[in-house]
Amino acid sequence: MAPSSSTALHSYADDTQIWSHLQTAIANSSGFKRWVREQHPVANEAAVLEPLVRRYLKETLETLAY
């Protein structure tokens, strides 16, 4: 049985909130801050936080997978 639309909306809201908190935690980590300084020294973190976090996670996971 497919989830009801209210369940799907609730799940989406939960996912959005979790992603927001995760981004904040990652952005506050020393590893992320060092990576931004090394890779993107002129980046305005507030304006491009989500793309930076996504790229950081992708590169970190690729490194771990290697």
C-alpha distances in whole Angstrom, upper triangle without the diagonal:
4,7,9,12,14,12,13,16,17,16,18,21,21,21,24,26,26,27,30,31,31,33,35,36,36,39,40,41,44,43,41,44,47,44,45,48,49,46,46,50,50,46,45,42,41,41,39,37,34,35,38,35,33,36,37,34,34,38,37,34,36,39,38,36,40
4,6,9,12,10,10,13,14,13,15,18,18,18,21,23,23,24,27,28,28,30,32,33,33,36,38,38,42,40,38,42,44,42,42,45,46,43,43,46,46,42,42,39,38,37,36,34,30,32,34,32,30,33,34,31,31,35,35,32,34,37,36,34,38
4,7,8,6,6,10,11,10,12,15,15,15,18,20,20,21,24,25,25,27,30,30,31,33,35,36,40,39,37,39,42,40,40,44,44,42,42,45,44,41,40,37,35,35,34,32,29,30,33,30,28,32,33,30,30,34,34,31,34,37,35,34,38
4,5,5,6,9,10,11,12,14,15,16,18,20,21,22,24,26,27,28,30,31,32,34,36,37,41,40,38,41,43,41,41,45,46,43,43,46,45,41,40,37,35,35,34,32,29,31,34,32,30,33,35,32,32,36,36,34,36,39,38,37,41
4,5,5,6,8,10,10,12,14,15,16,18,20,21,22,24,25,27,29,30,31,32,35,36,40,39,36,39,42,40,39,43,44,41,41,43,43,39,37,35,33,32,31,30,27,29,32,30,28,32,33,31,31,35,35,33,35,38,37,37,40
4,5,5,6,8,10,10,12,14,15,16,18,20,21,23,24,26,27,29,30,31,33,35,38,38,36,38,41,39,39,42,44,42,40,43,42,38,37,34,32,32,31,30,27,29,32,29,28,32,33,31,32,35,35,34,36,39,38,37,41
4,5,5,6,9,10,10,12,14,15,16,18,20,21,22,24,26,27,28,30,32,33,37,36,34,36,39,38,37,41,42,40,39,42,42,38,36,33,32,32,31,29,26,28,30,28,27,30,31,29,30,33,33,31,34,36,35,35,38
4,5,5,6,9,10,10,12,14,15,16,18,20,21,22,24,25,26,28,30,31,35,34,32,34,37,35,35,38,40,37,37,39,39,35,34,31,29,29,28,26,23,25,28,25,24,27,29,26,27,31,30,29,31,34,33,32,36
4,5,5,6,9,10,10,12,14,15,16,18,20,21,23,24,25,27,29,30,34,34,31,33,36,35,34,37,39,37,35,38,37,33,32,29,27,27,26,25,22,24,27,25,23,27,28,26,27,31,31,29,32,35,34,34,37
4,5,5,6,9,10,11,12,14,15,17,18,20,21,23,24,26,27,29,33,32,30,32,35,34,33,37,38,37,36,38,37,34,32,29,27,27,27,25,22,25,27,24,24,27,28,26,27,31,30,29,32,34,33,33,37
4,5,5,6,9,10,10,12,14,15,16,18,20,21,22,24,26,27,31,30,28,30,33,32,31,35,36,34,34,36,36,32,31,28,26,26,25,23,20,23,25,22,21,25,25,23,24,28,27,26,28,31,30,30,33
4,5,5,6,9,10,10,12,14,15,16,18,20,21,22,24,26,29,29,26,29,31,30,29,33,34,32,31,33,33,29,28,25,23,23,22,20,17,20,22,20,19,22,23,21,22,26,26,24,27,30,29,29,32
4,5,5,6,9,10,11,12,14,15,17,18,20,21,23,25,28,28,26,28,31,30,29,32,34,32,31,33,32,29,27,24,22,22,22,20,17,20,22,20,19,23,24,22,24,27,27,26,29,31,30,31,34
4,5,5,6,9,10,11,12,14,15,17,18,20,21,23,26,26,24,26,30,28,28,31,33,31,31,33,33,29,27,24,22,23,22,20,17,20,22,19,19,23,23,21,23,26,25,24,27,29,28,29,32
4,5,5,6,9,10,10,12,14,15,16,18,20,21,25,24,22,24,27,26,25,29,30,28,28,30,30,27,25,22,21,21,20,17,15,17,19,16,15,19,20,17,19,22,22,21,24,26,25,25,29
4,5,5,6,9,10,11,12,14,15,16,18,20,24,23,21,23,26,25,24,27,29,27,26,28,28,24,22,19,18,18,17,15,12,15,17,15,14,18,19,17,19,22,22,21,24,26,26,27,30
4,5,5,6,9,10,11,12,14,15,17,19,22,23,20,22,25,24,24,27,29,27,26,28,28,24,23,19,17,19,18,15,13,17,18,15,16,20,20,18,20,23,23,22,26,27,27,28,31
4,5,5,6,9,10,11,12,14,15,17,20,20,18,21,24,23,22,26,27,26,25,28,28,24,23,19,18,20,18,15,13,16,17,14,14,18,18,16,18,21,20,19,23,24,23,24,28
4,5,5,6,9,10,10,12,14,15,19,18,16,18,21,20,19,23,24,23,22,24,25,21,20,17,16,17,15,12,10,13,14,11,11,15,14,13,15,18,17,17,20,22,21,22,26
4,5,5,6,9,10,11,12,15,18,18,16,17,21,20,19,22,24,23,21,23,23,20,18,14,13,14,13,10,9,13,13,11,12,16,15,14,17,20,19,19,22,24,24,25,28
4,5,5,6,9,10,11,13,16,17,15,16,20,19,19,22,24,23,22,24,24,21,19,16,14,17,16,12,12,15,15,12,14,17,16,15,18,20,19,19,23,24,23,25,28
4,5,5,6,8,10,11,14,14,12,15,18,17,17,20,22,21,20,22,23,20,19,15,15,17,15,12,10,13,13,9,11,14,13,11,14,17,15,16,19,20,19,21,24
4,5,5,6,9,10,13,13,10,12,16,15,14,17,19,18,17,19,20,16,15,11,11,13,11,8,7,10,10,6,9,12,11,10,13,15,14,16,18,20,19,21,24
4,5,5,6,9,12,13,11,12,15,15,14,17,19,19,18,19,20,16,15,11,11,13,13,9,10,13,12,9,12,15,13,13,17,18,17,18,21,22,22,24,27
4,6,5,6,10,11,10,11,14,15,15,17,19,19,19,20,21,18,17,14,14,17,15,12,12,15,13,10,13,15,13,12,16,17,15,17,20,20,20,22,25
4,5,5,9,8,6,9,12,11,11,14,16,16,16,17,19,16,16,12,13,16,14,10,10,12,10,7,10,12,9,9,13,14,12,14,17,17,17,19,22
4,6,8,9,6,7,10,10,9,12,14,14,14,15,16,13,12,9,10,13,11,8,9,11,9,7,11,12,10,11,14,15,14,16,19,19,19,22,24
4,7,9,7,7,10,12,11,13,16,16,16,16,18,15,14,11,12,15,14,11,13,15,13,11,14,15,13,14,17,17,16,18,21,21,21,24,26
4,5,5,6,9,10,11,13,14,15,16,16,19,17,16,13,15,18,16,13,15,16,13,11,14,15,12,12,16,16,13,16,19,18,18,21,23
4,6,5,6,9,10,11,12,14,15,15,18,16,17,14,16,19,18,15,17,18,14,13,16,16,12,14,17,16,14,17,19,18,18,21,22
4,5,5,6,9,10,11,12,13,14,17,16,17,14,17,19,17,15,16,16,13,11,14,13,9,11,14,12,10,13,15,14,14,18,19
4,5,5,6,9,10,10,11,12,15,13,14,11,13,16,13,11,12,13,9,8,11,10,7,9,12,11,10,13,15,14,15,18,20
4,5,5,6,9,10,10,10,13,11,12,10,12,15,13,11,14,14,11,10,14,13,10,13,16,14,13,17,19,17,19,22,23
4,5,5,6,9,10,10,13,13,14,12,16,18,16,14,16,16,12,13,15,14,11,14,16,14,13,17,18,16,18,21,21
4,5,5,6,8,9,12,11,14,12,15,17,14,13,14,13,10,10,13,10,8,11,13,10,10,14,15,13,15,18,18
4,5,5,5,6,9,8,10,8,12,13,11,10,13,12,8,9,12,10,9,12,14,12,13,16,17,16,19,21,22
4,6,6,5,8,9,11,10,14,15,14,13,16,15,12,13,16,14,12,16,17,15,15,19,20,19,21,24,24
4,6,6,10,11,14,13,17,18,16,16,18,16,12,14,16,13,12,15,16,13,14,18,18,16,19,22,21
4,6,9,9,12,12,16,16,14,14,15,13,10,12,14,11,10,13,14,11,13,16,16,15,18,20,20
4,6,5,9,9,13,13,11,12,14,12,9,12,14,11,11,15,15,14,15,19,19,18,21,23,23
4,6,9,10,13,14,13,14,16,15,12,15,17,15,14,18,19,17,18,22,22,21,24,26,26
4,6,9,12,12,11,13,16,15,12,16,18,16,16,20,20,19,21,24,24,24,27,29,29
4,6,9,8,7,9,12,11,9,12,14,13,13,17,18,17,19,22,22,22,25,27,27
4,6,6,6,8,12,11,10,13,15,15,15,18,20,19,21,24,24,25,27,29,30
4,6,5,5,9,10,8,10,13,13,12,15,17,17,18,21,22,23,24,27,28
4,6,5,9,11,10,11,14,15,15,17,19,20,21,23,25,25,27,29,30
4,6,9,9,10,12,14,15,16,18,19,20,22,24,25,26,28,29,31
4,6,6,6,9,10,11,12,14,16,17,18,20,21,22,24,26,27
4,6,5,6,9,10,10,12,14,15,16,18,20,21,22,24,26
4,5,5,6,9,10,11,12,14,15,16,18,20,21,22,24
4,6,5,6,8,10,10,12,14,15,16,18,20,21,22
4,5,5,6,9,10,10,12,14,15,16,18,20,21
4,5,5,6,8,10,10,12,14,15,16,18,20
4,5,5,6,9,10,11,12,14,15,16,18
4,5,5,6,8,10,10,12,14,15,16
4,5,5,6,9,10,11,12,14,15
4,6,5,6,8,10,10,12,14
4,5,5,6,9,10,10,12
4,5,5,6,9,10,11
4,5,5,6,9,10
4,5,5,6,9
4,5,5,6
4,5,5
4,5
4
